[in-house]
Amino acid sequence: MSIVLTPYWSPDEGIQKLKIEARAKTPAAPGLAPPVFSTKAQLDRTLLQLRSRTSPIEKYTFLAQVKQADVEAFYKLCLEYMPEIIPIIYTPTVGDACLQYSKIYRNPEGLFISLKDKGRIGNILRNWPLANEARISVVTDGSRILGLGDLGANGMPIAVGKLSLYVACAGIRPSSTLPITLDLGTDNSSNLSDPLYLGLRQRRPLDVEYDAFMDEFITEMGRVHPKVLVQFEDFSTDHAFSYLERFRNRLPLFNDDIQGTGAVVLAGLLSAARLVPIPRNEHRILLFGAGSASVGVAKQLMSFFTITGMSEEAARSQIWLVDSKGLVYVGREAVADYKMYFARRHYTGLPMKDLTEIVKYVKPTVLLGLSTIAGAFTPEVIRQMSQNTPRPIIFPLSNPVQLSECTFTEALIHSNGTAIFASGSPFGSEVIGGVRREPGQGNNMYIFPGLGLGAILCRAKGVTDSMVQAAALGLAGSLSWDERALELVYPRIERIREISAHIAVKVIRAAQQAGVDNSTDLKRMNDTVLLEFVKGKMWNP
């Protein structure tokens, strides 16, 4: 067997080193494969077997088996049939996979660290078989999975699914990925009474114990995996904000629910605003739902106004929040601290809870749904939006699809075809007035793969807000002329690798401007050379 060694320069050590080049898989010995066998035909065969499964969850479990048996075949399928495969390995099917995880579980795909492991978390982290190769980790505690609530240890498919997207969409090497589920118990009674449940059978602890566990976890991650970028995923609202602020300066770390969602919505809004014949500073944004993702979106959407020169205070005045108790304003009872920044300061009326009445009062041009309340955008709400602006921007972003605030069809019908639409989960195209309209999908997969790739390549010691904003602007600027002509607000998913490379360049430049990059060699590259460098680092099966 020949081993090919390629020299490369290590800027950290100031020396030249050698690396082993990847080799093609060794062909099977004679007799161990059928006489007529080809990789291409096997891929076609695998696709045929996938399509023979009738339910999404059956397809999910089949692809999990393919991934375990032949990781390169799995990602070839992802790349060649992305619009078909992505909804199976991630939203909307991943939600069902989480709900059924303790029933469909066969083999471990990630690392489980439980509350019982406190005091030896470092040892658990070292047990990962590919510890030296890890560069990106998605970490969840399962406490707020999509719109499904506290699923505890059953949240592992979220971490696995996100990392599959890092590989498929940004070319992160599969061996560099580390899915982690932190099992701190669950407050879900169904889990606790399920004899097959795979997690700890206890309620979640108080914050003092929770915080001590997280402190140890982050400390040990920094020791055991100092080169790993951490993405927090699906933590409960309070913990999502507090742990982001608590740990973001100790590790290269970001929270996709807060920052990734905000960035993808900002990009979509920038694209949609080009189609609306009103000045940007006249837009009014109403967010229905005020959890961690929603407030994170609101903070990111400040940039929609400030990048044109508007002051922060003026930008904040253009954004309204609605939570389960109605319009959020100063003086209303039960307003959590993390919502207070966007609480209306001059509202003196009675509590306002009905969404139709709130839309009449605020007169928003943009309506965003992050509530996980199916059907919340009623025909009356959509018609009222159409009275506020000639092209209402309506983004029902809740996942999975059965929790979407409205469907694409409903938005088009009740706005007389004028709505500019994007959702969190996929919808099919519709024909209105003889014209085929395609919905946008504001999925975070447009943002986090490129953000992660850029952060890894420049060896960022932190993920700054400017890097997240750069990812959003990179996405908004990636629409082709054909896509703009069709009034798409997001690019076609088939172009995701091209888009991720473009975003990675923007993120690297933002990291350099913020002074958090460690790969100084990249500073000497112009943007064209840097883009080619990024593409050259993307793994292909």
C-alpha positions, 0 to 999 in steps of 0.5 A: 500500500502506498502512502502519499505524504504532502509537505505543508507549512505550519504557521503556529510552529514555524516549521514545515510538516507532512500530512497523509493524503486521503486515499480512495477506498481499497477495492474488495478482494476478488470474490468479496464483491459481485462480478459486476459492481460499480460505485455509481450503480450502487448509489443509484441502488441506494437511492432506489431503496430510499425511495421505496420507504413510505414514511419520512421516519423510515427514510431517516432510519435508512439513511442513518444506516447508510451513513454508518455503513458508508459515510462517503455514499451517504454524503454523495447522496446528500450532494447529488439529491440535496433538495430530496435528502435535506428534509429527511436528515434535518427539518422537518423529519428530524423533529419526528426522529427526536420524538421517537429516538428512544424507540428507533435508536440502534447505534451511538452517533454522538457523545452523551455527557450526563449530570452523573458525569460531573467531576469527570467530564474531561475523561468523557470527552477524551473517550470520543474515538476521533478526539484529535480530529474534532474541529466542530461540535454541536452541543444540545441539552435537549431542553427546547427541541424545535417547537417540541419542548423538552425532549431530554436525551432524545435531542441527539438527532438535532446535534447529529443532523446539524453536523451532517449539514456542516459536512454536506453544505460546507465541506467540513470533514466528517471525522472533524464533527463531534455531536454532544448531548448534555443529559441533565434530566428532563421535565417531560413526564412522557419521557420519565414514564417511557420504559425505553427512554435512553436518558436520566430518569430525573427532573432537571436540576436548579440553576445553581447545579446546572451552571456548575455542570456547564462551567465544568463542561466548558472548561474541559472542552477548552482543555480537551478540544482547544481547536473545536468551534462550539455551536449551542443548539436548542437550549431553553430560552433563559439558558440560551441567552445566559450561557451564550453571554457567559461562555462566548469569550472562553471558547469560539462559540455561538448559539444558532437559535439566537444568532444563526436564526437572526442572521438568516432572517436578516438576509431574507429581509434584506432580499425581500425589502428590494421588492417592496416600494417603500424606503427601508427606514419606513419598514415596521417589523412585528415578531410574533413569539418572544423566545430566545430565537425571536429576541435573537432575531430582533437584535440581529434585525437592528442591522437592517436599519443601522447599516443605512445610518439609522441610530440604534434607538431609532432602529429599536423603535421600528421593532415590536414583540408579541409574546403569549400575553400580547404586545410587549411594553414597559409596565406590563406584568410578566415581561422577562428581562431578556425582552425588555430591550424591545418593550415599547416605552410609550405605550399607555393603552390596555393590554393588547393580546389579539394579533389582528388588533395588534397588526391594526395598531402597529401597521407592520410591513413585516410579520415574523412568526416564531411562536410554534402556534400553527395557524396563528397568521389567520386570514384576517391577519394576512388581509390586514397586513396587505392593507398596511403595505402593497407587498407584505413580508410574511415569514412564518418561521416556526418548525416543524412544518405542522407548527408553522403560523401559516402555509404558503398557500394561505399567505398568497390567497389572503394577500391576493398574491402580493405576499413575499413569503419565507418559512422555516420548513419547506412548502411546495410551489404554487400557481397564482394568476397563472404565475408559478410562485416559489416559497423561500425557506429561511433555514439556518442551514444557509448560515451556520455551515459557512459561518463555521467553515470561516471560523475554523479556517481562520482559527478564530478565538471567538465568534463576534457579532460582526462575524454573524452579521457578515454571514447574513450580508454574505447570504443576502448578496449571494442571490443570482440574477435568475433568482432575483428575477423570480423574486426569491428571497433565498438562493436555491439549495442546490447552490449551498456549497457555493454560498457557504464558501462565499459566506466563509470569506466574509466571515474570515474578513470580519474575524480579521477586522475584529482581531480574533483570527489566528491564521495570519497567512490568510490576510495576505490573500485577496478575496479571489485567492481566499475564495479559492483557498476556502473551496480547496479546503472543502471536503468532497466524498 
